[in-house]
Structure formats: structure tokens, C-alpha cells
Amino acid sequence: MSDEKDKRAPEVQGVVLTEEQKRRRRARSVAIASVLGFLVILFYVVTIVKMGPAVLNRPL
């Protein structure tokens, strides 16, 4: 049974980020989310403007 324990691979921790790297990653995520949100709003506004005011004058 002790032979099985010796053959196991050591546990891998993976990548451990420093506090600075975590802060930068969060800042990038916030920037990307802000740009994406701005583009969504921009496309929405452009679509409404291209339809024109006549879109509101429709029979109900």
C-alpha cells in the first residue's frame, strides 16, 4: 500500500496570482464590461434613430 502513495503525482496548485495581478485583471474586466455596455446602448440608440419618429405613429 505504501508503494501506491509513492507513485501518485504531487498535487498541482495551478497558477497563483499576486494581489497586483488580481487587481489588474479586475480592472481589465471592468473596462471590457463598460465598453461592451456602451456598445449595446449605442447600437440600441442607432437602431431607434434609424427607424425614425414614424415608428411611434402606428395603429394600435
Secondary structure, DSSP 8 states (H G I E B T S, - for coil): -HHHHHHS----------HHHHHHHHHHHHHHHHHHHHHHHHHHHHHHHHH-GGGGS---
